[in-house]
């Protein structure tokens, strides 16, 4: 739930209605229509009167295995000795616009425990590592192209 509003601000008045705003993050295992049905079933179960306006910013996606994923995994392992976790747990991604075209989409960046918070920051050393990782990714991809070119 991202926003909830009710009442007049007075402490002795029972609110006549409540406005709630949700931001659902769902996987590719659940479609948008099924999510809507689930929410309305819950509201109906409790005999609530409600009006809902449904919008979505993007559908979830999964990236198929392939050259890009392999190049990135190798680059991270060889640079910082970490095996990357292939995960969809990042939240809403601009990759949703590219994924619709059927290409691989991978997001890679610094660990950011303060993302979207006041005083958002990253460890400066992680930026140096990223520069090396990105260079290694390009080397891996170009090496693969050269090896597969007659």
C-alpha positions as MATLAB code, in Angstrom:
seq = 'XXXXXXXXXXXXXXXXXXXXXXXXXXXXXXXXXXXXXXXXXXXXXXXXXXXXXXXXXXXXXXXXXXXXXXXXXXXXXXXXXXXXXXXXXXXXXXXXXXXXXXXXXXXXXXXXXXXXXXXXXXXXXXXXXXXXXXXXXXXXXXXXXXXXXX';
ca = [
       0.000    0.000    0.000;
       1.618    3.236   -1.060;
      -0.997    5.769    0.119;
      -3.992    5.706    2.441;
      -6.278    8.648    3.218;
      -9.382    8.912    5.352;
     -11.185   11.272    7.674;
     -11.240   15.003    8.083;
      -8.389   15.394   10.534;
     -10.750   15.694   13.498;
     -10.318   13.011   16.158;
     -14.037   12.656   16.952;
     -15.428   12.075   13.430;
     -15.912    8.619   11.936;
     -14.672    8.719    8.326;
     -17.244    8.123    5.612;
     -14.779    6.593    3.217;
     -11.202    5.509    2.806;
      -9.003    5.974   -0.248;
      -6.143    3.532   -0.677;
      -3.537    3.323   -3.395;
      -1.640    0.119   -4.050;
       1.428   -0.632   -6.102;
       1.430   -4.349   -6.849;
       4.684   -5.953   -7.906;
       3.918   -9.360   -9.350;
       5.839  -12.058  -11.160;
       5.403  -13.528  -14.600;
       3.621  -16.463  -12.905;
       0.572  -14.260  -12.271;
      -1.193  -12.160  -14.860;
      -2.780   -8.778  -14.250;
      -6.361  -10.035  -14.634;
      -5.796  -12.813  -12.071;
      -4.386  -10.227   -9.651;
      -7.503   -8.074  -10.053;
      -9.755  -11.064   -9.350;
      -7.790  -11.916   -6.192;
      -8.097   -8.391   -4.826;
     -11.820   -8.132   -5.553;
     -12.440  -11.577   -4.001;
     -10.836  -10.371   -0.764;
     -12.896   -7.179   -0.726;
     -16.096   -9.094   -1.542;
     -15.373  -11.664    1.192;
     -15.554   -8.826    3.732;
     -18.702   -7.304    2.150;
     -16.967   -4.008    1.426;
     -18.398   -1.411   -0.941;
     -15.648   -0.241   -3.235;
     -14.733    1.420   -6.488;
     -11.417    0.519   -8.083;
      -9.493    2.209  -10.874;
      -6.917   -0.222  -12.271;
      -3.761    0.908  -14.043;
      -0.398   -0.698  -14.478;
       2.982    0.638  -15.418;
       4.390   -2.503  -16.937;
       4.125   -6.232  -17.066;
       6.715   -8.499  -15.464;
       9.211  -10.259  -17.692;
      11.874  -12.942  -17.567;
      15.053  -12.972  -19.618;
      15.952  -16.161  -21.402;
      19.448  -17.601  -20.879;
      21.999  -16.641  -23.520;
      25.135  -14.780  -24.477;
      24.410  -11.581  -22.559;
      23.586  -13.357  -19.295;
      26.649  -15.593  -19.675;
      28.933  -12.619  -20.402;
      27.679  -10.765  -17.343;
      27.920  -13.726  -14.962;
      31.492  -14.376  -16.111;
      32.442  -10.696  -15.790;
      31.113  -10.416  -12.240;
      32.711  -13.688  -11.147;
      36.096  -12.875  -12.631;
      36.132   -9.277  -11.346;
      34.770   -9.474   -7.799;
      34.597  -13.245   -7.236;
      30.835  -13.171   -6.639;
      28.384  -15.445   -8.415;
      25.520  -13.129   -9.343;
      21.995  -14.055   -8.386;
      19.713  -14.085  -11.413;
      16.641  -12.565   -9.835;
      13.506  -10.619  -10.675;
      13.246   -9.042   -7.241;
      14.220   -5.521   -8.229;
      10.800   -3.907   -8.610;
       9.506   -1.972  -11.593;
      12.100   -1.896  -14.337;
      12.529    0.181  -17.466;
      13.669   -3.103  -18.987;
       9.960   -3.892  -19.431;
       9.962   -1.708  -22.541;
      12.859   -3.610  -24.115;
      11.801   -7.094  -22.991;
       8.632   -6.865  -25.116;
      10.884   -7.038  -28.192;
      12.117  -10.484  -27.168;
      15.709   -9.556  -26.403;
      17.655  -10.356  -23.255;
      17.380   -7.751  -20.519;
      19.751   -7.627  -17.570;
      20.086   -4.904  -14.991;
      23.405   -4.631  -13.263;
      24.559   -1.957  -10.874;
      25.846   -1.272   -7.409;
      24.204   -2.691   -4.322;
      22.086    0.141   -3.086;
      20.563   -0.312    0.354;
      19.394    3.322    0.352;
      17.691    3.406   -3.059;
      14.838    5.946   -3.300;
      15.513    7.212    0.218;
      16.769   10.482    1.640;
      20.566   10.649    1.255;
      20.665    7.830   -1.282;
      24.257    6.690   -1.713;
      26.511    3.906   -2.977;
      29.955    2.738   -1.992;
      32.467    4.552   -4.218;
      34.641    1.422   -4.555;
      31.686   -0.444   -6.065;
      31.695    2.088   -8.912;
      35.321    1.205   -9.682;
      34.376   -2.485   -9.719;
      31.436   -1.753  -12.011;
      33.669    0.002  -14.503;
      35.869   -3.097  -14.672;
      32.837   -5.405  -14.851;
      31.297   -3.419  -17.721;
      34.590   -3.515  -19.633;
      34.826   -7.266  -19.095;
      31.240   -7.749  -20.320;
      32.089   -5.984  -23.578;
      35.266   -8.032  -23.963;
      33.274  -11.240  -23.400;
      30.617  -10.279  -25.922;
      33.096   -9.172  -28.593;
      35.233  -12.261  -28.071;
      32.152  -14.409  -28.538;
      31.247  -12.526  -31.755;
      34.794  -12.916  -33.120;
      34.802  -16.649  -32.353;
      31.481  -17.155  -34.137;
      32.328  -15.057  -37.211;
      33.553  -17.056  -40.224;
];
